[in-house]
Amino acid sequence: MKITYLIILFGLTVILDISDACKSNSVSVSGGTVVKTIGGTIYCGMLICPKSAVNCKVTSKNDPKNAKIIEINEICSDFYGSILDQNTYRHDNPSGSLVDSETGVGPQYNARARQQTAIIKENINRNIQNLPVFLGTRPRIPTI
């Protein structure tokens, strides 16, 4: 079972890959949107993907012209990335808080998540190594 968790805390994004299969029961939550697979059927937010779909991606972002509106895009695609079905809708964000999240399931999404994880780890390690210089000290700090 392949489950990728995306955790966003105080502007720091951490992605944890937990296992290896793809079409088993899994749940991912992003900005109140639930993505799950049950018995081979992908529930991509409010969208039920066609049986030929193997990937689902949901993005939630503020409207560039009005931060009090969030636009959610739900996309079902096949193994090659061809879009099979999609849904876009908007809802209110009364606080105007910043929203920029993405979640999904499937081999295409998971491969990209692994690539992004490697980039994030590389950036974190580089920042950890530069921290002593920034602070004016030179202790050795272990990398992750």
Rosetta blueprint (number, residue, H / E / L):
1 M L
2 K L
3 I L
4 T E
5 Y E
6 L E
7 I E
8 I E
9 L E
10 F L
11 G L
12 L E
13 T E
14 V E
15 I E
16 L E
17 D E
18 I L
19 S L
20 D L
21 A L
22 C L
23 K L
24 S L
25 N L
26 S E
27 V E
28 S E
29 V E
30 S E
31 G L
32 G L
33 T E
34 V E
35 V E
36 K E
37 T E
38 I E
39 G L
40 G L
41 T E
42 I E
43 Y E
44 C E
45 G L
46 M L
47 L E
48 I E
49 C L
50 P L
51 K L
52 S L
53 A L
54 V L
55 N E
56 C E
57 K E
58 V E
59 T E
60 S E
61 K E
62 N E
63 D E
64 P L
65 K L
66 N E
67 A E
68 K E
69 I E
70 I E
71 E E
72 I E
73 N E
74 E E
75 I E
76 C E
77 S E
78 D L
79 F L
80 Y L
81 G L
82 S L
83 I E
84 L E
85 D E
86 Q E
87 N E
88 T E
89 Y E
90 R E
91 H E
92 D E
93 N L
94 P L
95 S L
96 G L
97 S L
98 L L
99 V L
100 D E
101 S E
102 E E
103 T E
104 G E
105 V E
106 G L
107 P H
108 Q H
109 Y H
110 N H
111 A H
112 R H
113 A H
114 R H
115 Q H
116 Q H
117 T H
118 A H
119 I H
120 I H
121 K H
122 E H
123 N H
124 I H
125 N H
126 R H
127 N H
128 I H
129 Q H
130 N H
131 L H
132 P H
133 V H
134 F H
135 L H
136 G L
137 T L
138 R L
139 P L
140 R L
141 I L
142 P L
143 T L
144 I L
